[in-house]
Amino acid sequence: MGCSMIIDTAGFIHWPHDRIRGCTISSSQLREIETHAPATYLLLDQLDVRVATPSREGLKQIEEIAARTGDLGGLSPVDLDVLALGLEQDCEIATDDHRVQNVAEASGMAWTTVSGNGISSNWTWKLKCVGCRREWGDLGPDPKIEECGDCGSKVRLVRS
């Protein structure tokens, strides 16, 4: 059976049951759904929600893309699983998380918002010193620079 849509946990909080019927979720979302949408959690089987686990290869690919956009440090393991499933199954993702939307966009995946507005353009991130304005563009998997080595001022994560 094909994938209709991968829905992040916000969909289970905001959408009516008919809208999530037949969707796919990551196995790592089960606890979040049980906590934040307990009534819907009890109906997962009746709503034909498919539970899947992404492959290691899919996760690695998403982590590489998220590192390139600078989003990796701001994505949870559940976010990464949702993205990896979307990539592996070539399936649209429903999410309100702007970092998930950004990585989906950078991956060429279709995405839609659950509620509210989505991103209007693809983002990349860089670290910037608030004092001397030095910038670090290649953030790697988890930016840890908190203080500028040149002037000692704080360093912030900003969109480039």
VONUKOL-872703 format. One record per atom (N, C-alpha, C): y, z, x. Coordinates in steps of 0.02 Angstrom, whole numbers, plus 50000, padded with zeros to 5 digits. Layout:
YZX ...
***
This chain:
499415000050042 500005000050000 500625000050044 501114995850031 501714995250071 502185001150062 502655001450106 503145006850105 503725004850061 503885009050012 504465007549970 505105010250003 505075016250030 505655019250063 505435025750096 505735027250153 505635033750185 506245037950165 506125043650136 506675047850110 506695054350150 507295055850176 507355062250209 507405067850157 507425073950179 507385079650134 507955079850084 508535077150101 509105077150054 508925073449989 508505068349994 508295064749934 507925069149885 507555073849910 507175078349866 507615083649835 508195084749865 508665089549837 509105086149785 509315079949797 509825076649755 509565071449706 509005068349719 508775062749678 508305064949622 508315061449565 507835062949512 507135060749533 506635063449500 505945061949518 505775054549518 506035050849469 505875043749465 506115039949527 506645042249557 506915038649616 506495039849678 506135045449683 505735046849742 504995045049732 504825043049673 504125041049659 503895035549707 503325036649740 503035031649784 503345031149853 503805035649869 504115035349935 503645038049988 503865037550050 503485040250107 503915045650140 503585050850163 503915056150201 503495057550263 503815060850310 503465063150370 503105069750354 502535070750385 502175077050376 502605082950397 503055081950445 503485087350468 504015089350417 504115085450364 504595087050312 504315091850260 503675092650256 503365096550203 503675103550197 503755106950253 504025113750251 504755113650226 505155108750249 505855108250226 505885107050151 505455102650126 505455101150054 505235107250014 504735110650039 504495116650005 505055121950001 505445122550055 505985127450058 506585125450015 506805119150021 507435117049990 507365113749921 506765111549904 506645108449838 505955110449814 505845116949802 505175119449786 504865116349723 505265115049673 504985112149611 504725105149624 505085101249663 504865094449679 504265094749727 504255099449772 503695100249819 503035100849780 503045104549726 502445105549686 502215099049652 502655094149647 502495087849612 502355082049659 502325083249724 502245077749772 501645073249755 501085076149739 500495072149722 500605067949658 500885071049607 501015067549544 501535061949552 501975062649601 502495057649613 502255052249663 501625052549682 501325047749729 501715047249794 501965052849818 502315053049882 501795052649938 501885047849982 501425047050038 501675051050097 501225054550129 501395058650188 501095055150249 501505053950299 501275050450359 501525054150421 501195052850476 501395055650541 501515049850588 502095049750621 502235044150666 501805044550729 501715038850760 501335038550823 501765041050881 501445042750935 501815044750996 502245039051021 501975032951016 502355027051039 502985026050997 502925026850931 503505026150888 504035031450903 503805037650914 504275042950931 504625041650997 504235039251046 504525037751112 505065032251106 504915027251067 505385021751057 506035024251024 505965028350973 506555031050938 506945035650985 506605039751024 506955044151071 507355040151121 507085034551144 507445030251192 508075027251160 508015025051098 508595022151063 509115027551051 508895033451029 509355039051015 509695041351079 509345041151135 509655042951199 510205037851217 510065031451204 510575026251219 511195027051176 511125029051113 511705029851070 512045036651081 511705041151115 511975047851126 511825052651070 511385050851025 511225054950967 510625059650977 510245058751029 509615062251036 509695069851033 510185072551067 510285079851067 510465082650999 510705078550952 510905080850886 510395079450832 509815076750850 509295075250801 508735080450804 508515082650746 507965087450743 507295083750751 506755087350764 506105084150766 505935080550701 506135083350644 506015080050579 506405073450576 507035073550598 507435067350599 507095062050640 506845063850698 506505059050742 505875056350710 505505060650675 504905058350640 505085053350585 505605054850546 505815050350492 506005043550522 506395043650575 506595037350608 506005033550635 505545037050667 504955033750696 504535030550640 504455033950584 504085031050528 504435024750502 505095025150496 505475019350473 505385013450520 505385014750584 505285009450633 504585006650630 504095010950628 503395008750628 503205005050564 503465007250509 503275004350445 503764998950421 504284997650462 504794992750444 505044994150373 505275000250363 505435002650297 506135005650296 506485004750241 507165007450233 507135015050233 507645018150262 507705025450264 508285027550220 508175032750179 508705035650138 508895042350170 509515042850192 509755048850226 510505049550221 510745055650221 511465056950226 511665058950296 511185059850340 511315061850409 511615056050448 512225056750471 512565051350506 512225049550572 511925054350606 511575052750668 510945048650654 510595050450601 510005046550581 510215039450562 510765038850524 511015032250505 511205028250567 511525031550616 511745028150676 511145025450717 510635029450724 510045027250762 509665021850723 509635022550657 509325017350616 509695010750625 510355011050623 510765005050633 510645001950702 510625006150753 510515003750821 509815000850829 509345003050787 508655000650790 508544994350748 509054992550709 508974986750664 508624988550600 508564995050584 508224997150522 508724997250465 508474995750406 508884996450345 508925003850328 509505005950302 509585012850280 510065012850221 510015018250182 510465019250126 510625026650123 511175028350091 511355035350084 511005038450024 510915044950026 510645048649969 511225050149921 511765052649948 512365053949909 512955053449958 513525051749934 514105051349978 514135044750016 514535044750068 514645038750108 514245038950172 514045033050194 513695032450257 514175030350312 513905029150370 514325026850426 514555019750412 515135017950438 515405011250428 515315006850489 515155009950545 515025006150606 514555010150651 514245006750697 513785010050744 514185014250794 513955020250808 514295024750854 513915025250919 514285026450972 513995028751035 514395034951055 514095039151094 514405045451112 514515045851187 515005049751207 515125051151277 515385058251282 515335061051341 515635067551355 516315066351386 516815070451367 517485069551393 517785076351409 518085076851468 518415082951489 519075083651451 519205089551423 519825090651386 520415091551433 520275092851497 520815093751546 521005087251580 520585084951625 520755078951665 520535072451632 520185072851575 519985067051535 519405062951566 519075065751617 518495062251646 517975061151592 517615055551596 517115053851546 516435052751577 515925054551539 515235053151557 514935049151500 514745042951513 514515038451461 513775038651449 513365039051501 512635039151494 512415046351488 512295048551427 512165055651415 511445057651427 510985053051428 510285054851436 510025058351374 509435061351378 509125064151318 509465070451291 509785074451332 510065080651307 510655082651351 511265080751331 511845082151374 511945089651383 511975091851445 512045098951460 512685100651496 513125095851509 513735097151545 514215100851498 514415106751517 514875110651475 515555111451508 515565110551575 516175111551612 516265105851662 516875103351667 517025097851712 516965100151785 516595096251824 516525097751895 517155096351935 517615092451907 518235090751943 518785096051932 518885097951868 519455102451854 519255109151823 518625109851801 518395116251773 518525117151699 518825112051666 518965112551595 518335111451554 518375113051489 517815111951443 517695104451435 517075102751420 516875095851407 516645095451334 516865090151299 516695089251228 516325082751218 515905082551167 515565076451146 516025072751099 516195066451115 516635062451073 516335055451063 516535052351007 516315045350996 516685040851045 516325035851070 516665031151115 516825024751079 
***
